[in-house]
Amino acid sequence: MKDKIHPQYKEATISCVCGETIHTRSTKPVIHVDICSKCHPFFTGKQKLIDSAGRVEKFAKRYALKKPAKVKPAAPETPKAQGESKA
């Protein structure tokens, strides 16, 4: 391997918005995350909506006003007998 091309692997602190702090090693000394294993719904079993920039409200507003379109059923096709041609 070549010398002096690899990054420094040093102590790092990962901090979550829930307040959890994890100490590990990384090439970056400080890492900020939005979700960690202490607050992720998969690990906790609790539903948690994470809304960034009002996207949930925008979605609810957009689709709450629209009603589903009524679709007319297609007319059944009559099967043609063999040998019958268009005239």
GUSELO-533408 format. One record per atom (N, C-alpha, C): residue number from 1; atom name; x, y, z. Coordinates in Angstrom, 1 decimal, padded with zeros to 4 digits. Layout:
REM GUSELO-533408
+-----+-------+--------+--------+--------+
: num : atome :      u :      v :      w :
+-----+-------+--------+--------+--------+
: NUM :    CA :      X :      Y :      Z :
...
+-----+-------+--------+--------+--------+
This chain:
REM GUSELO-533408
+-----+-------+--------+--------+--------+
: num : atome :      u :      v :      w :
+-----+-------+--------+--------+--------+
:   1 :     N :  000.8 : -001.2 :  000.0 :
:   1 :    CA :  000.0 :  000.0 :  000.0 :
:   1 :     C :  000.9 :  001.2 :  000.0 :
:   2 :     N :  000.3 :  002.3 : -000.5 :
:   2 :    CA :  001.1 :  003.6 : -000.6 :
:   2 :     C :  001.0 :  004.2 :  000.8 :
:   3 :     N :  002.1 :  004.9 :  001.1 :
:   3 :    CA :  002.1 :  005.7 :  002.3 :
:   3 :     C :  001.5 :  007.0 :  002.2 :
:   4 :     N :  000.9 :  007.5 :  003.3 :
:   4 :    CA :  000.4 :  008.9 :  003.4 :
:   4 :     C : -000.8 :  009.2 :  002.5 :
:   5 :     N : -001.6 :  008.2 :  002.1 :
:   5 :    CA : -002.8 :  008.5 :  001.3 :
:   5 :     C : -004.0 :  008.2 :  002.0 :
:   6 :     N : -003.9 :  007.5 :  003.1 :
:   6 :    CA : -005.1 :  007.1 :  003.9 :
:   6 :     C : -005.5 :  008.2 :  004.9 :
:   7 :     N : -006.8 :  008.4 :  005.1 :
:   7 :    CA : -007.3 :  009.4 :  006.0 :
:   7 :     C : -007.0 :  009.0 :  007.5 :
:   8 :     N : -007.0 :  009.9 :  008.4 :
:   8 :    CA : -006.8 :  009.7 :  009.8 :
:   8 :     C : -008.1 :  009.1 :  010.4 :
:   9 :     N : -008.0 :  008.0 :  011.1 :
:   9 :    CA : -009.1 :  007.3 :  011.7 :
:   9 :     C : -009.0 :  007.6 :  013.2 :
:  10 :     N : -009.9 :  008.5 :  013.7 :
:  10 :    CA : -009.8 :  009.0 :  015.1 :
:  10 :     C : -011.1 :  008.9 :  015.8 :
:  11 :     N : -011.1 :  009.2 :  017.1 :
:  11 :    CA : -012.3 :  009.2 :  017.9 :
:  11 :     C : -013.3 :  010.1 :  017.3 :
:  12 :     N : -014.6 :  009.7 :  017.3 :
:  12 :    CA : -015.7 :  010.5 :  016.8 :
:  12 :     C : -016.9 :  010.4 :  017.7 :
:  13 :     N : -017.7 :  011.5 :  017.7 :
:  13 :    CA : -018.9 :  011.6 :  018.5 :
:  13 :     C : -020.1 :  011.7 :  017.5 :
:  14 :     N : -021.0 :  010.8 :  017.6 :
:  14 :    CA : -022.2 :  010.9 :  016.8 :
:  14 :     C : -023.4 :  011.4 :  017.7 :
:  15 :     N : -024.0 :  012.5 :  017.4 :
:  15 :    CA : -025.1 :  013.0 :  018.2 :
:  15 :     C : -026.4 :  013.0 :  017.4 :
:  16 :     N : -027.5 :  012.6 :  018.0 :
:  16 :    CA : -028.8 :  012.5 :  017.4 :
:  16 :     C : -029.6 :  013.7 :  017.9 :
:  17 :     N : -030.7 :  014.1 :  017.2 :
:  17 :    CA : -031.6 :  015.1 :  017.6 :
:  17 :     C : -032.3 :  014.8 :  018.9 :
:  18 :     N : -032.5 :  013.5 :  019.2 :
:  18 :    CA : -033.2 :  013.0 :  020.4 :
:  18 :     C : -032.3 :  013.2 :  021.6 :
:  19 :     N : -031.0 :  013.5 :  021.4 :
:  19 :    CA : -030.2 :  013.7 :  022.6 :
:  19 :     C : -029.2 :  012.5 :  022.8 :
:  20 :     N : -029.3 :  011.5 :  022.1 :
:  20 :    CA : -028.4 :  010.3 :  022.2 :
:  20 :     C : -027.0 :  010.7 :  021.7 :
:  21 :     N : -026.0 :  010.2 :  022.4 :
:  21 :    CA : -024.6 :  010.5 :  022.0 :
:  21 :     C : -023.9 :  009.1 :  021.9 :
:  22 :     N : -023.3 :  008.9 :  020.8 :
:  22 :    CA : -022.5 :  007.6 :  020.6 :
:  22 :     C : -021.1 :  007.9 :  020.3 :
:  23 :     N : -020.2 :  007.2 :  020.9 :
:  23 :    CA : -018.8 :  007.5 :  020.7 :
:  23 :     C : -018.2 :  006.3 :  019.9 :
:  24 :     N : -017.5 :  006.6 :  018.8 :
:  24 :    CA : -017.0 :  005.6 :  018.0 :
:  24 :     C : -015.7 :  006.1 :  017.3 :
:  25 :     N : -015.3 :  005.5 :  016.2 :
:  25 :    CA : -014.2 :  006.0 :  015.5 :
:  25 :     C : -014.6 :  006.3 :  014.0 :
:  26 :     N : -014.1 :  007.3 :  013.5 :
:  26 :    CA : -014.4 :  007.7 :  012.1 :
:  26 :     C : -013.4 :  008.6 :  011.5 :
:  27 :     N : -013.5 :  009.0 :  010.3 :
:  27 :    CA : -012.6 :  010.0 :  009.7 :
:  27 :     C : -013.1 :  011.4 :  010.0 :
:  28 :     N : -014.3 :  011.5 :  010.4 :
:  28 :    CA : -014.9 :  012.8 :  010.8 :
:  28 :     C : -015.0 :  012.8 :  012.3 :
:  29 :     N : -014.6 :  013.9 :  013.0 :
:  29 :    CA : -014.6 :  013.9 :  014.4 :
:  29 :     C : -016.0 :  014.1 :  015.0 :
:  30 :     N : -016.9 :  014.8 :  014.3 :
:  30 :    CA : -018.3 :  015.1 :  014.8 :
:  30 :     C : -019.3 :  014.8 :  013.7 :
:  31 :     N : -020.3 :  014.0 :  014.1 :
:  31 :    CA : -021.3 :  013.6 :  013.1 :
:  31 :     C : -022.7 :  013.9 :  013.7 :
:  32 :     N : -023.6 :  014.6 :  013.0 :
:  32 :    CA : -024.9 :  014.9 :  013.5 :
:  32 :     C : -025.9 :  014.1 :  012.7 :
:  33 :     N : -026.8 :  013.3 :  013.3 :
:  33 :    CA : -027.8 :  012.6 :  012.6 :
:  33 :     C : -029.2 :  012.9 :  013.1 :
:  34 :     N : -030.2 :  012.7 :  012.2 :
:  34 :    CA : -031.6 :  013.0 :  012.5 :
:  34 :     C : -032.3 :  011.8 :  013.3 :
:  35 :     N : -031.9 :  010.6 :  013.0 :
:  35 :    CA : -032.5 :  009.4 :  013.6 :
:  35 :     C : -031.4 :  008.4 :  014.0 :
:  36 :     N : -031.5 :  007.9 :  015.2 :
:  36 :    CA : -030.6 :  006.9 :  015.7 :
:  36 :     C : -031.3 :  005.6 :  016.1 :
:  37 :     N : -030.6 :  004.6 :  016.6 :
:  37 :    CA : -031.3 :  003.4 :  016.9 :
:  37 :     C : -032.2 :  003.5 :  018.2 :
:  38 :     N : -032.0 :  004.6 :  019.0 :
:  38 :    CA : -032.8 :  004.8 :  020.2 :
:  38 :     C : -034.2 :  005.4 :  019.8 :
:  39 :     N : -034.2 :  006.1 :  018.7 :
:  39 :    CA : -035.5 :  006.8 :  018.3 :
:  39 :     C : -036.1 :  006.4 :  017.0 :
:  40 :     N : -035.5 :  005.4 :  016.3 :
:  40 :    CA : -036.0 :  005.0 :  015.0 :
:  40 :     C : -037.2 :  004.1 :  015.2 :
:  41 :     N : -038.3 :  004.3 :  014.5 :
:  41 :    CA : -039.5 :  003.5 :  014.7 :
:  41 :     C : -039.3 :  002.0 :  014.5 :
:  42 :     N : -038.4 :  001.6 :  013.7 :
:  42 :    CA : -038.1 :  000.1 :  013.5 :
:  42 :     C : -037.6 : -000.5 :  014.8 :
:  43 :     N : -036.8 :  000.2 :  015.6 :
:  43 :    CA : -036.3 : -000.3 :  016.8 :
:  43 :     C : -037.2 : -000.1 :  018.0 :
:  44 :     N : -037.9 :  001.0 :  018.0 :
:  44 :    CA : -038.7 :  001.3 :  019.1 :
:  44 :     C : -040.2 :  000.8 :  019.0 :
:  45 :     N : -040.7 :  000.6 :  017.8 :
:  45 :    CA : -042.0 :  000.1 :  017.6 :
:  45 :     C : -043.0 :  001.2 :  017.7 :
:  46 :     N : -042.6 :  002.4 :  017.8 :
:  46 :    CA : -043.5 :  003.6 :  017.9 :
:  46 :     C : -043.5 :  004.3 :  016.6 :
:  47 :     N : -044.6 :  004.8 :  016.1 :
:  47 :    CA : -044.7 :  005.6 :  014.9 :
:  47 :     C : -044.2 :  007.0 :  015.2 :
:  48 :     N : -043.4 :  007.6 :  014.4 :
:  48 :    CA : -042.9 :  008.9 :  014.6 :
:  48 :     C : -042.8 :  009.6 :  013.2 :
:  49 :     N : -043.5 :  010.7 :  013.0 :
:  49 :    CA : -043.5 :  011.4 :  011.8 :
:  49 :     C : -042.4 :  012.4 :  011.9 :
:  50 :     N : -041.5 :  012.4 :  010.9 :
:  50 :    CA : -040.4 :  013.4 :  010.8 :
:  50 :     C : -040.8 :  014.3 :  009.7 :
:  51 :     N : -041.1 :  015.6 :  010.0 :
:  51 :    CA : -041.5 :  016.5 :  009.0 :
:  51 :     C : -040.4 :  017.5 :  008.8 :
:  52 :     N : -039.9 :  017.5 :  007.6 :
:  52 :    CA : -038.9 :  018.6 :  007.3 :
:  52 :     C : -039.5 :  019.5 :  006.2 :
:  53 :     N : -039.6 :  020.7 :  006.6 :
:  53 :    CA : -040.1 :  021.8 :  005.7 :
:  53 :     C : -041.6 :  021.7 :  005.4 :
:  54 :     N : -042.4 :  021.1 :  006.4 :
:  54 :    CA : -043.8 :  021.1 :  006.2 :
:  54 :     C : -044.3 :  020.2 :  005.1 :
:  55 :     N : -043.6 :  019.1 :  004.8 :
:  55 :    CA : -044.0 :  018.3 :  003.7 :
:  55 :     C : -045.2 :  017.4 :  004.0 :
:  56 :     N : -045.4 :  017.1 :  005.3 :
:  56 :    CA : -046.6 :  016.3 :  005.7 :
:  56 :     C : -047.8 :  017.1 :  005.5 :
:  57 :     N : -047.8 :  018.4 :  006.0 :
:  57 :    CA : -049.0 :  019.2 :  005.9 :
:  57 :     C : -049.3 :  019.5 :  004.4 :
:  58 :     N : -048.2 :  019.7 :  003.6 :
:  58 :    CA : -048.4 :  020.0 :  002.2 :
:  58 :     C : -049.1 :  018.8 :  001.5 :
:  59 :     N : -048.7 :  017.6 :  001.9 :
:  59 :    CA : -049.3 :  016.4 :  001.3 :
:  59 :     C : -050.7 :  016.2 :  001.7 :
:  60 :     N : -051.0 :  016.4 :  003.0 :
:  60 :    CA : -052.4 :  016.3 :  003.5 :
:  60 :     C : -053.3 :  017.3 :  002.9 :
:  61 :     N : -052.8 :  018.5 :  002.8 :
:  61 :    CA : -053.5 :  019.6 :  002.2 :
:  61 :     C : -053.9 :  019.3 :  000.7 :
:  62 :     N : -052.9 :  018.8 :  000.0 :
:  62 :    CA : -053.1 :  018.5 : -001.4 :
:  62 :     C : -054.0 :  017.4 : -001.7 :
:  63 :     N : -054.0 :  016.3 : -000.9 :
:  63 :    CA : -054.8 :  015.2 : -001.2 :
:  63 :     C : -056.1 :  015.1 : -000.4 :
:  64 :     N : -056.3 :  015.9 :  000.6 :
:  64 :    CA : -057.5 :  016.0 :  001.3 :
:  64 :     C : -058.6 :  016.6 :  000.5 :
:  65 :     N : -058.3 :  017.5 : -000.4 :
:  65 :    CA : -059.3 :  018.2 : -001.2 :
:  65 :     C : -059.7 :  017.4 : -002.4 :
:  66 :     N : -058.9 :  016.6 : -002.9 :
:  66 :    CA : -059.2 :  015.8 : -004.1 :
:  66 :     C : -060.1 :  014.6 : -003.7 :
:  67 :     N : -061.1 :  014.4 : -004.5 :
:  67 :    CA : -061.9 :  013.2 : -004.4 :
:  67 :     C : -061.5 :  012.2 : -005.4 :
:  68 :     N : -061.6 :  010.9 : -005.2 :
:  68 :    CA : -061.2 :  009.9 : -006.2 :
:  68 :     C : -062.2 :  010.0 : -007.4 :
:  69 :     N : -061.6 :  010.0 : -008.6 :
:  69 :    CA : -062.4 :  010.1 : -009.8 :
:  69 :     C : -063.2 :  008.8 : -010.0 :
:  70 :     N : -064.5 :  009.0 : -010.4 :
:  70 :    CA : -065.3 :  007.8 : -010.7 :
:  70 :     C : -064.9 :  007.3 : -012.0 :
:  71 :     N : -064.7 :  006.0 : -012.1 :
:  71 :    CA : -064.3 :  005.3 : -013.3 :
:  71 :     C : -065.5 :  004.5 : -013.8 :
:  72 :     N : -065.9 :  004.7 : -015.0 :
:  72 :    CA : -067.0 :  003.9 : -015.6 :
:  72 :     C : -066.4 :  002.6 : -016.0 :
:  73 :     N : -067.2 :  001.5 : -015.7 :
:  73 :    CA : -066.7 :  000.2 : -016.1 :
:  73 :     C : -066.8 :  000.1 : -017.7 :
:  74 :     N : -065.8 : -000.6 : -018.2 :
:  74 :    CA : -065.7 : -000.8 : -019.6 :
:  74 :     C : -066.8 : -001.7 : -020.1 :
:  75 :     N : -067.3 : -001.4 : -021.3 :
:  75 :    CA : -068.3 : -002.3 : -021.9 :
:  75 :     C : -067.7 : -003.6 : -022.3 :
:  76 :     N : -068.4 : -004.7 : -021.9 :
:  76 :    CA : -067.8 : -006.0 : -022.3 :
:  76 :     C : -067.7 : -006.2 : -023.8 :
:  77 :     N : -066.6 : -006.8 : -024.2 :
:  77 :    CA : -066.5 : -007.1 : -025.6 :
:  77 :     C : -067.2 : -008.4 : -026.0 :
:  78 :     N : -067.8 : -008.4 : -027.1 :
:  78 :    CA : -068.4 : -009.7 : -027.6 :
:  78 :     C : -067.4 : -010.4 : -028.4 :
:  79 :     N : -067.2 : -011.7 : -028.1 :
:  79 :    CA : -066.2 : -012.4 : -028.9 :
:  79 :     C : -066.8 : -012.7 : -030.3 :
:  80 :     N : -065.9 : -012.6 : -031.3 :
:  80 :    CA : -066.3 : -012.9 : -032.7 :
:  80 :     C : -066.1 : -014.4 : -033.0 :
:  81 :     N : -067.0 : -014.9 : -033.8 :
:  81 :    CA : -066.9 : -016.3 : -034.2 :
:  81 :     C : -065.8 : -016.4 : -035.2 :
:  82 :     N : -065.2 : -017.6 : -035.2 :
:  82 :    CA : -064.1 : -017.8 : -036.2 :
:  82 :     C : -064.6 : -017.7 : -037.6 :
:  83 :     N : -063.8 : -017.1 : -038.5 :
:  83 :    CA : -064.2 : -017.0 : -039.9 :
:  83 :     C : -065.1 : -015.8 : -040.2 :
:  84 :     N : -065.5 : -015.0 : -039.2 :
:  84 :    CA : -066.3 : -013.8 : -039.4 :
:  84 :     C : -065.3 : -012.7 : -039.7 :
:  85 :     N : -065.6 : -011.9 : -040.7 :
:  85 :    CA : -064.7 : -010.9 : -041.1 :
:  85 :     C : -065.4 : -009.5 : -041.0 :
:  86 :     N : -064.6 : -008.5 : -041.0 :
:  86 :    CA : -065.2 : -007.1 : -040.9 :
:  86 :     C : -065.7 : -006.8 : -042.3 :
:  87 :     N : -066.8 : -006.2 : -042.4 :
:  87 :    CA : -067.4 : -005.8 : -043.8 :
:  87 :     C : -067.5 : -004.4 : -043.9 :
+-----+-------+--------+--------+--------+
